[in-house]
Amino acid sequence: MTQLKALIFDVDGTLAETERDGHRVAFNRAFSEAGLDWNWSIDLYGKLLEVSGGKERISYYLQQYCSDVNEDLYNLIPQLHQAKTHHYLELLSSGEIELRLGVKRLIEEAYNKGIRLAIATTSALPNALALLEKHLDPDWFEVIAAGDIVTNKKPSPEIYNYVLDKLNLEPGNCLVFEDSYQGLQAASQANLTTVITRNNYTKHQDFAQATLVLEHLGELDQPFTVIQGNVTKKHYFDLELAYNLVNR
């Protein structure tokens, strides 16, 4: 029988609702600062989220939505992304971006009971660290795999294979928390059991490969809603449920 030894978390959209009110706002501030008239609306950003990685997202936007693009704009992408990271960190430090329901409770429970913790995200390392420093403790996470630490981003399984290697664990010993189709594909290709906590941007995506799909992890007084999967006698996600999902 397999045994749960680690929880692995995506960051954006999974730990916190960072996309709409965090990254999107920061991108627009960076564009304005650079004298560009681009404005990523809430709906447009939802489409751009199909591309993993901030620099990759800007490049895709140039290809798909901008005509007569010159080489100078492509060369500007790293600077735009760096400026966007600066603005995003300001938003985080202001406390405007909170953790999603149940996240802190579950992570604290896992840490206190000796379950190993890791991060697997395409978000830039400073962004991931800033969120952890604001609401949790980065030292609790044995591996923080972020940004360009691997060549191919989600839906490639490369970042999850990297985390498994660093933890020196088999996929059957871990449970992953994701919020998107791309993240689910990455985790599934690495043979990892995955729980999805969907959000407004991802609620219509295909999560057929997920073991469990929830609106959020829930709290004692704010029960979760099960969208897909079999859960009985549980109103919020705790370590006992995590053990049950892995040890089936």
VEXZA-459131 format. One record per residue (C-alpha): residue number from 1; chain; x, y, z; residue in three letters. Coordinates in Angstrom, 2 decimals, decimal comma, always signed. Example, Ala and Ser with C-alpha at 12.3 -4.5 7.8 and 13.67 -1.06 7.14 Angstrom:
# VEXZA-459131
SITE	seq	mol	px	py	pz	type
SITE	1	A	+12,30	-4,50	+7,80	ALA
SITE	2	A	+13,67	-1,06	+7,14	SER
This chain:
# VEXZA-459131
SITE	seq	mol	px	py	pz	type
SITE	1	A	+0,00	+0,00	+0,00	MET
SITE	2	A	+1,22	+3,50	-0,83	THR
SITE	3	A	+1,66	+6,01	+1,95	GLN
SITE	4	A	+1,20	+9,78	+1,87	LEU
SITE	5	A	+4,48	+11,54	+2,59	LYS
SITE	6	A	+4,19	+14,92	+0,85	ALA
SITE	7	A	+1,75	+17,57	-0,36	LEU
SITE	8	A	+2,73	+19,55	-3,46	ILE
SITE	9	A	+1,03	+22,86	-4,23	PHE
SITE	10	A	+0,71	+25,02	-7,28	ASP
SITE	11	A	+0,64	+28,72	-6,37	VAL
SITE	12	A	-1,35	+31,01	-8,66	ASP
SITE	13	A	-5,05	+30,26	-8,42	GLY
SITE	14	A	-4,41	+27,39	-6,00	THR
SITE	15	A	-2,91	+28,94	-2,87	LEU
SITE	16	A	-4,49	+32,32	-3,61	ALA
SITE	17	A	-6,67	+34,08	-6,19	GLU
SITE	18	A	-3,66	+35,83	-7,63	THR
SITE	19	A	-4,51	+35,95	-11,32	GLU
SITE	20	A	-7,38	+38,38	-11,82	ARG
SITE	21	A	-6,57	+40,91	-9,09	ASP
SITE	22	A	-2,83	+40,34	-8,85	GLY
SITE	23	A	-0,89	+39,33	-11,94	HIS
SITE	24	A	-3,36	+40,90	-14,41	ARG
SITE	25	A	-3,26	+44,26	-12,61	VAL
SITE	26	A	+0,54	+44,09	-12,38	ALA
SITE	27	A	+0,88	+43,36	-16,10	PHE
SITE	28	A	-1,29	+46,36	-16,97	ASN
SITE	29	A	+0,75	+48,64	-14,69	ARG
SITE	30	A	+3,96	+47,45	-16,35	ALA
SITE	31	A	+2,52	+48,08	-19,82	PHE
SITE	32	A	+1,38	+51,57	-18,88	SER
SITE	33	A	+4,76	+52,34	-17,31	GLU
SITE	34	A	+6,45	+51,34	-20,58	ALA
SITE	35	A	+4,20	+53,65	-22,59	GLY
SITE	36	A	+2,24	+50,79	-24,19	LEU
SITE	37	A	-1,51	+51,10	-24,73	ASP
SITE	38	A	-2,16	+47,42	-23,97	TRP
SITE	39	A	-4,81	+46,63	-21,39	ASN
SITE	40	A	-5,59	+43,07	-20,43	TRP
SITE	41	A	-9,25	+42,91	-19,46	SER
SITE	42	A	-10,57	+40,26	-17,07	ILE
SITE	43	A	-11,99	+38,24	-19,97	ASP
SITE	44	A	-8,90	+38,56	-22,16	LEU
SITE	45	A	-6,64	+37,53	-19,31	TYR
SITE	46	A	-8,72	+34,40	-18,86	GLY
SITE	47	A	-7,82	+33,45	-22,45	LYS
SITE	48	A	-4,16	+34,34	-21,97	LEU
SITE	49	A	-3,98	+32,04	-18,94	LEU
SITE	50	A	-4,07	+29,11	-21,34	GLU
SITE	51	A	-0,38	+29,95	-21,85	VAL
SITE	52	A	+1,82	+29,09	-18,84	SER
SITE	53	A	+4,50	+31,57	-17,80	GLY
SITE	54	A	+4,46	+35,37	-17,78	GLY
SITE	55	A	+7,07	+36,00	-20,47	LYS
SITE	56	A	+5,47	+33,33	-22,64	GLU
SITE	57	A	+2,07	+35,01	-22,11	ARG
SITE	58	A	+3,36	+38,38	-23,37	ILE
SITE	59	A	+4,93	+36,72	-26,41	SER
SITE	60	A	+1,67	+34,93	-27,21	TYR
SITE	61	A	-0,26	+38,20	-26,85	TYR
SITE	62	A	+2,09	+39,86	-29,36	LEU
SITE	63	A	+1,60	+37,03	-31,83	GLN
SITE	64	A	-2,17	+36,79	-31,52	GLN
SITE	65	A	-3,43	+40,28	-30,74	TYR
SITE	66	A	-0,91	+42,79	-32,08	CYS
SITE	67	A	-0,36	+43,68	-35,73	SER
SITE	68	A	+2,86	+45,07	-37,19	ASP
SITE	69	A	+4,94	+43,99	-34,20	VAL
SITE	70	A	+8,62	+44,80	-34,51	ASN
SITE	71	A	+11,58	+42,98	-33,03	GLU
SITE	72	A	+12,09	+45,66	-30,38	ASP
SITE	73	A	+8,84	+44,67	-28,65	LEU
SITE	74	A	+9,93	+41,05	-28,38	TYR
SITE	75	A	+13,28	+42,22	-26,97	ASN
SITE	76	A	+11,31	+44,24	-24,40	LEU
SITE	77	A	+9,56	+41,17	-22,96	ILE
SITE	78	A	+12,11	+40,43	-20,18	PRO
SITE	79	A	+11,99	+44,06	-19,01	GLN
SITE	80	A	+8,19	+44,11	-19,04	LEU
SITE	81	A	+8,09	+40,91	-17,04	HIS
SITE	82	A	+10,59	+42,25	-14,52	GLN
SITE	83	A	+8,49	+45,42	-14,08	ALA
SITE	84	A	+5,35	+43,32	-13,74	LYS
SITE	85	A	+7,02	+41,28	-10,96	THR
SITE	86	A	+7,83	+44,52	-9,12	HIS
SITE	87	A	+4,22	+45,68	-9,28	HIS
SITE	88	A	+2,94	+42,24	-8,27	TYR
SITE	89	A	+5,20	+42,19	-5,20	LEU
SITE	90	A	+3,82	+45,59	-4,21	GLU
SITE	91	A	+0,28	+44,19	-4,41	LEU
SITE	92	A	+1,30	+41,22	-2,27	LEU
SITE	93	A	+3,04	+43,33	+0,38	SER
SITE	94	A	-0,06	+45,50	+0,68	SER
SITE	95	A	-2,01	+42,44	+1,84	GLY
SITE	96	A	-4,59	+42,77	-0,94	GLU
SITE	97	A	-4,15	+39,12	-2,00	ILE
SITE	98	A	-5,38	+36,57	+0,58	GLU
SITE	99	A	-4,97	+32,79	+0,71	LEU
SITE	100	A	-7,90	+30,75	-0,54	ARG
SITE	101	A	-10,30	+29,16	+1,91	LEU
SITE	102	A	-8,78	+26,26	+3,85	GLY
SITE	103	A	-5,26	+26,57	+2,46	VAL
SITE	104	A	-3,52	+27,84	+5,59	LYS
SITE	105	A	-5,34	+25,37	+7,84	ARG
SITE	106	A	-4,38	+22,36	+5,71	LEU
SITE	107	A	-0,74	+23,40	+5,28	ILE
SITE	108	A	-0,34	+24,05	+9,01	GLU
SITE	109	A	-1,89	+20,67	+9,81	GLU
SITE	110	A	+0,41	+18,88	+7,37	ALA
SITE	111	A	+3,51	+20,66	+8,67	TYR
SITE	112	A	+2,65	+19,95	+12,31	ASN
SITE	113	A	+2,12	+16,25	+11,55	LYS
SITE	114	A	+5,38	+15,80	+9,67	GLY
SITE	115	A	+4,05	+15,67	+6,11	ILE
SITE	116	A	+6,59	+17,16	+3,74	ARG
SITE	117	A	+5,59	+20,22	+1,71	LEU
SITE	118	A	+6,65	+21,44	-1,74	ALA
SITE	119	A	+5,77	+24,07	-4,33	ILE
SITE	120	A	+5,57	+23,47	-8,09	ALA
SITE	121	A	+4,69	+26,62	-10,00	THR
SITE	122	A	+5,40	+28,43	-13,25	THR
SITE	123	A	+5,23	+31,71	-11,33	SER
SITE	124	A	+8,52	+33,57	-10,85	ALA
SITE	125	A	+10,39	+32,60	-7,68	LEU
SITE	126	A	+10,16	+36,10	-6,07	PRO
SITE	127	A	+6,38	+36,03	-6,56	ASN
SITE	128	A	+5,98	+32,61	-4,97	ALA
SITE	129	A	+8,25	+33,52	-2,05	LEU
SITE	130	A	+6,46	+36,81	-1,44	ALA
SITE	131	A	+3,09	+35,06	-1,09	LEU
SITE	132	A	+4,56	+32,42	+1,25	LEU
SITE	133	A	+6,33	+35,05	+3,35	GLU
SITE	134	A	+3,16	+37,12	+3,69	LYS
SITE	135	A	+0,84	+34,32	+4,78	HIS
SITE	136	A	+2,88	+31,21	+5,70	LEU
SITE	137	A	+6,55	+30,31	+6,23	ASP
SITE	138	A	+8,76	+29,50	+3,20	PRO
SITE	139	A	+10,96	+27,35	+5,45	ASP
SITE	140	A	+8,11	+24,87	+5,81	TRP
SITE	141	A	+8,49	+23,96	+2,13	PHE
SITE	142	A	+11,31	+21,55	+1,47	GLU
SITE	143	A	+11,29	+22,28	-2,27	VAL
SITE	144	A	+10,15	+25,52	-3,93	ILE
SITE	145	A	+10,29	+24,88	-7,68	ALA
SITE	146	A	+9,33	+28,06	-9,52	ALA
SITE	147	A	+9,76	+30,10	-12,69	GLY
SITE	148	A	+12,47	+29,03	-15,11	ASP
SITE	149	A	+13,94	+26,28	-12,94	ILE
SITE	150	A	+12,89	+23,84	-15,68	VAL
SITE	151	A	+12,99	+24,30	-19,45	THR
SITE	152	A	+9,41	+23,29	-20,25	ASN
SITE	153	A	+6,52	+24,71	-18,27	LYS
SITE	154	A	+3,13	+23,18	-17,53	LYS
SITE	155	A	+1,41	+21,24	-19,12	PRO
SITE	156	A	+4,82	+19,56	-19,37	SER
SITE	157	A	+5,39	+17,28	-16,33	PRO
SITE	158	A	+8,98	+18,52	-16,04	GLU
SITE	159	A	+8,47	+20,65	-12,93	ILE
SITE	160	A	+6,70	+17,82	-11,10	TYR
SITE	161	A	+9,43	+15,36	-12,07	ASN
SITE	162	A	+11,93	+17,89	-10,73	TYR
SITE	163	A	+10,10	+18,14	-7,39	VAL
SITE	164	A	+9,80	+14,35	-7,08	LEU
SITE	165	A	+13,52	+14,03	-7,73	ASP
SITE	166	A	+14,39	+16,64	-5,09	LYS
SITE	167	A	+12,07	+15,03	-2,55	LEU
SITE	168	A	+13,37	+11,58	-3,52	ASN
SITE	169	A	+9,80	+10,27	-3,47	LEU
SITE	170	A	+7,65	+8,18	-5,76	GLU
SITE	171	A	+4,49	+9,73	-7,28	PRO
SITE	172	A	+2,33	+7,42	-5,15	GLY
SITE	173	A	+3,67	+9,05	-1,98	ASN
SITE	174	A	+2,46	+12,53	-2,95	CYS
SITE	175	A	-0,76	+14,50	-3,39	LEU
SITE	176	A	-0,90	+17,53	-5,67	VAL
SITE	177	A	-3,17	+20,59	-5,45	PHE
SITE	178	A	-3,83	+22,44	-8,70	GLU
SITE	179	A	-6,45	+24,78	-10,15	ASP
SITE	180	A	-6,08	+24,51	-13,93	SER
SITE	181	A	-6,21	+22,06	-16,83	TYR
SITE	182	A	-2,55	+22,78	-17,67	GLN
SITE	183	A	-1,51	+22,03	-14,10	GLY
SITE	184	A	-3,59	+18,87	-14,01	LEU
SITE	185	A	-2,00	+17,67	-17,25	GLN
SITE	186	A	+1,47	+18,28	-15,84	ALA
SITE	187	A	+0,72	+16,41	-12,61	ALA
SITE	188	A	-1,09	+13,55	-14,36	SER
SITE	189	A	+1,79	+12,97	-16,78	GLN
SITE	190	A	+4,04	+12,67	-13,73	ALA
SITE	191	A	+1,61	+10,01	-12,40	ASN
SITE	192	A	+0,56	+12,15	-9,45	LEU
SITE	193	A	-2,80	+12,04	-7,73	THR
SITE	194	A	-4,34	+15,50	-8,06	THR
SITE	195	A	-6,97	+17,55	-6,26	VAL
SITE	196	A	-8,38	+20,53	-8,16	ILE
SITE	197	A	-9,71	+23,63	-6,43	THR
SITE	198	A	-11,19	+25,41	-9,40	ARG
SITE	199	A	-11,77	+29,17	-9,68	ASN
SITE	200	A	-13,66	+31,58	-11,93	ASN
SITE	201	A	-11,02	+31,34	-14,65	TYR
SITE	202	A	-10,83	+27,54	-14,63	THR
SITE	203	A	-14,33	+26,39	-13,67	LYS
SITE	204	A	-15,21	+25,32	-17,23	HIS
SITE	205	A	-11,99	+23,43	-17,91	GLN
SITE	206	A	-11,73	+19,65	-18,32	ASP
SITE	207	A	-10,75	+18,01	-15,02	PHE
SITE	208	A	-11,71	+14,44	-15,89	ALA
SITE	209	A	-8,26	+13,17	-14,83	GLN
SITE	210	A	-8,50	+14,69	-11,35	ALA
SITE	211	A	-9,22	+12,49	-8,35	THR
SITE	212	A	-11,25	+15,23	-6,69	LEU
SITE	213	A	-12,58	+18,60	-7,88	VAL
SITE	214	A	-13,71	+21,18	-5,31	LEU
SITE	215	A	-14,70	+24,84	-5,27	GLU
SITE	216	A	-12,27	+25,34	-2,38	HIS
SITE	217	A	-10,76	+23,36	+0,51	LEU
SITE	218	A	-13,40	+24,57	+2,94	GLY
SITE	219	A	-13,50	+25,30	+6,65	GLU
SITE	220	A	-15,54	+23,89	+9,54	LEU
SITE	221	A	-18,10	+26,69	+9,18	ASP
SITE	222	A	-17,73	+27,02	+5,39	GLN
SITE	223	A	-18,09	+23,54	+3,85	PRO
SITE	224	A	-16,64	+22,72	+0,45	PHE
SITE	225	A	-18,71	+21,78	-2,59	THR
SITE	226	A	-17,66	+18,56	-4,33	VAL
SITE	227	A	-17,83	+18,96	-8,11	ILE
SITE	228	A	-16,24	+15,62	-9,00	GLN
SITE	229	A	-15,11	+12,66	-6,93	GLY
SITE	230	A	-16,35	+10,60	-4,03	ASN
SITE	231	A	-16,20	+12,17	-0,58	VAL
SITE	232	A	-18,35	+11,08	+2,34	THR
SITE	233	A	-18,71	+12,50	+5,85	LYS
SITE	234	A	-16,34	+15,38	+5,09	LYS
SITE	235	A	-17,14	+19,09	+4,95	HIS
SITE	236	A	-13,62	+20,44	+4,55	TYR
SITE	237	A	-10,34	+19,07	+3,24	PHE
SITE	238	A	-8,04	+17,81	+5,97	ASP
SITE	239	A	-5,07	+15,48	+6,24	LEU
SITE	240	A	-7,29	+12,47	+6,86	GLU
SITE	241	A	-8,95	+13,02	+3,49	LEU
SITE	242	A	-5,52	+13,45	+1,87	ALA
SITE	243	A	-4,43	+10,06	+3,29	TYR
SITE	244	A	-7,62	+8,43	+2,00	ASN
SITE	245	A	-7,14	+9,76	-1,53	LEU
SITE	246	A	-3,55	+8,51	-1,78	VAL
SITE	247	A	-4,04	+5,22	+0,04	ASN
SITE	248	A	-6,97	+3,97	-2,01	ARG
